[in-house]
Amino acid sequence: MSDRAACHDLALALSGGNALGAYHGGVYEALHDHGLEPDRVAGASAGAIVGALICGNRREQRLSALQAFWQPASRPPLFPAMETLRRSAAAASVAATGQPGLFTPRAMTMNMEPPSLYDTALLARSLEQLIDFDRLNGGSPRFTATAIDLDSGEDVMFDTAHDPVSIAHLRASCALPPAFPPQWIEGRLIADAGISANLPLDAILAEPAERPLLCIAVDLLPLHRPAPTTVTEAAERMQDLIFATQSRRAIAAWQAVFDERAARGDTASVTLLHIAYTDQDEEVVGKAFDFSPGSVRARWLAGQRDMQRALADLDAGRIAIGEPGLTAYESDPAASGPPFLRKVRHDLAPRPFRPHI
């Protein structure tokens, strides 16, 4: 593994999803235990927070910083019906009273930020304690937080290769209106990247790579899920698809770009491992606000397990690195054993409808 890693760069693209971001912590723990060091991390929203915790700490301190932020804790198993009730109650409690160390309802604060339901001043204090911003801006690993300009609709990024990244930039990246307050940055009102591009692939793939690139892109909202059978399941599925379809289109667009470049003789190589948090049978419609220790722990372990399965495919040589163009693999939710990842080709144009047989 280490010999192959020396022949290519490693980038992480971490999507947004609020409380679901604990899954990223498990993904990083699997990479950490495998001895893999990212050269670059790009994050949107919760992914930007996780990315900053990774890049803003020494390697030996990263897991403790991530655990301090997410506070994963074990819990005894509950019956499914009780578990659904617990998660729903936890999400409702956070929505009503806020989350310690992250945000509070605006009715409980006199902060005069732009209009929002919650104030994220607590998040700023937590990040100040957990992130060494001198290290974050030191350039290794390179860090990028993505966001959107609320006035122009322009996608923007804050990249340590160009300018220092501050707490304000991180708060902006995870400021999904109307829940969280956008941030004024150099005269522009900046908000959560999830409105436009929840998976920050563009920030990584738009820049020419000098060496073959292995990009691990982690989505917190699943594209593939069983059809809903209740109104609450339908609401949850709608929430998933709003964000997950962005990723499918982004991958399709970049595959088309790399095809065109290859046709002109460009030998640039990107291997994209698209890993999604698909095991969400116990999640509820308000899952993004469920910060309860049991739920956080379950997501963390799911991310760790899924990344371990992807790394097993990589170690077994089932993933090709170094081929010209963009070769994409995605996690297969139906896979019961190896391989966990399957090669995929996404199309920009809609496909003609065909019934399942």
Secondary structure as GFF3:
##gff-version 3
##sequence-region A 1 357
A	DSSP	alpha_helix	2	5	.	.	.	ID=ss1
A	DSSP	beta_strand	9	14	.	.	.	ID=ss2
A	DSSP	three_ten_helix	18	21	.	.	.	ID=ss3
A	DSSP	alpha_helix	22	33	.	.	.	ID=ss4
A	DSSP	beta_strand	40	44	.	.	.	ID=ss5
A	DSSP	alpha_helix	46	55	.	.	.	ID=ss6
A	DSSP	alpha_helix	59	70	.	.	.	ID=ss7
A	DSSP	alpha_helix	80	97	.	.	.	ID=ss8
A	DSSP	beta_strand	104	105	.	.	.	ID=ss9
A	DSSP	three_ten_helix	106	108	.	.	.	ID=ss10
A	DSSP	beta_strand	118	119	.	.	.	ID=ss11
A	DSSP	alpha_helix	121	130	.	.	.	ID=ss12
A	DSSP	alpha_helix	133	136	.	.	.	ID=ss13
A	DSSP	beta_strand	142	149	.	.	.	ID=ss14
A	DSSP	beta_strand	155	159	.	.	.	ID=ss15
A	DSSP	alpha_helix	167	173	.	.	.	ID=ss16
A	DSSP	beta_strand	183	185	.	.	.	ID=ss17
A	DSSP	beta_strand	188	192	.	.	.	ID=ss18
A	DSSP	three_ten_helix	193	195	.	.	.	ID=ss19
A	DSSP	alpha_helix	201	205	.	.	.	ID=ss20
A	DSSP	beta_strand	213	219	.	.	.	ID=ss21
A	DSSP	alpha_helix	231	263	.	.	.	ID=ss22
A	DSSP	beta_strand	269	276	.	.	.	ID=ss23
A	DSSP	three_ten_helix	287	289	.	.	.	ID=ss24
A	DSSP	alpha_helix	293	315	.	.	.	ID=ss25
A	DSSP	beta_strand	325	331	.	.	.	ID=ss26
A	DSSP	beta_strand	341	344	.	.	.	ID=ss27
###
